[in-house]
């Protein structure tokens, strides 16, 4: 695991201690049901927590869920905002998706 946490409980503890990589790792575990029942809503919350800690991976993963509507209400406006935030952090992939969402007919 990227955060150095072996299981979801440890990742959740580290996330609660403001370790954004642990939040993203826990988010992945919940999103894909690895070691815990899949819970996209919980994954989204963890990604947003990492994003609020200025961790690009959390913002990007939350944006993807919002963009696709996977397990959360589809919200392209909010997805665009998060992609733009990650773009400002240097992600060309996020910049491209933010551009796509800002052009009519591309969503």
C-alpha positions in Angstrom: 0.0 0.0 0.0 1.2 3.5 -0.8 0.5 4.9 2.6 2.3 2.2 4.6 -1.0 0.9 6.0 -1.7 -2.8 5.8 -5.5 -2.8 6.3 -8.5 -0.5 6.2 -8.5 0.1 9.9 -4.9 1.3 9.9 -5.5 3.4 6.8 -8.5 5.0 8.5 -6.5 5.8 11.6 -3.7 7.4 9.5 -6.3 9.3 7.5 -7.9 10.6 10.7 -4.4 11.8 11.6 -4.4 13.9 8.4 -2.2 11.6 6.3 -3.7 12.1 2.8 -2.0 9.1 1.2 -3.7 6.9 3.8 -7.1 8.5 2.9 -6.5 7.6 -0.8 -5.4 4.1 0.0 -8.4 3.5 2.2 -10.6 5.0 -0.5 -9.2 2.5 -3.0 -9.9 -0.4 -0.6 -13.5 0.8 -0.2 -14.0 1.6 -3.9 -12.9 -1.8 -5.1 -14.0 -3.9 -2.1 -10.5 -5.0 -1.1 -10.7 -6.4 2.5 -14.0 -4.6 3.1 -17.3 -4.6 1.4 -17.3 -2.2 -1.5 -18.6 1.3 -0.4 -18.3 3.9 -3.1 -19.8 6.6 -0.9 -17.2 6.0 1.8 -14.5 5.9 -0.9 -15.7 9.3 -2.1 -15.6 10.8 1.4 -12.0 9.6 1.8 -10.9 11.0 -1.5 -12.5 14.4 -0.7 -10.7 14.3 2.7 -7.4 13.7 0.9 -8.3 16.5 -1.6 -9.0 18.9 1.3 -5.5 18.1 2.5 -4.2 19.3 -0.9 -3.4 15.8 -2.2 -3.9 15.6 -6.0 -4.7 11.9 -6.0 -7.7 12.4 -3.8 -9.1 15.3 -5.8 -8.6 13.3 -9.1 -10.3 10.1 -7.8 -13.2 12.1 -6.4 -13.5 13.9 -9.8 -13.6 10.6 -11.6 -16.5 9.4 -9.4 -18.4 12.6 -9.9 -17.7 12.6 -13.6 -18.8 9.1 -14.2 -21.6 8.9 -11.5 -20.0 5.8 -10.1 -21.6 5.3 -6.7 -22.3 9.0 -6.3 -24.6 11.4 -8.1 -23.1 12.5 -11.3 -22.0 16.2 -11.0 -20.0 17.4 -14.0 -19.7 20.9 -12.6 -18.1 19.7 -9.4 -16.0 17.2 -11.3 -14.7 20.0 -13.5 -13.8 22.1 -10.4 -11.8 19.2 -9.0 -10.1 18.4 -12.3 -9.2 22.1 -12.6 -7.7 22.0 -9.1 -5.6 18.9 -10.0 -4.6 20.6 -13.3 -3.3 23.5 -11.3 -1.2 21.0 -9.3 0.4 19.9 -12.6 -1.6 16.9 -13.9 -1.9 17.0 -17.7 -4.6 14.3 -17.6 -6.7 16.4 -15.3 -6.2 19.5 -17.5 -7.4 17.5 -20.5 -10.5 16.3 -18.7 -11.2 19.8 -17.3 -11.0 21.1 -20.9 -13.3 18.4 -22.2 -15.9 19.2 -19.5 -15.8 22.9 -20.3 -16.6 22.4 -24.0 -20.3 22.0 -24.8 -21.1 18.5 -26.2 -18.0 16.8 -24.8 -19.5 15.4 -21.6 
